[in-house]
């Protein structure tokens, strides 16, 4: 059972980095540092969006419109931290 919890914690940590990569790439695209006409950049952007959009879109629907400011990744980070802390402090110590 602890192995399963370790895998869940590892997946959450990896997803954390995927969201950070998506945030950085979106900044690079919006400030026109990289261009999506480049095939590699476009493929990376599509993969990152495919991985993050199913989780971020429900958060975006609930949050109010703040213009161009997207706070949904911050809410996702808080949810990931909460799940990690619950597993680490309340579930993991009591599993044999």
Helices and strands as residue ranges (DSSP letters): H 2-30, H 39-62, H 72-86, I 87-91, G 92-94
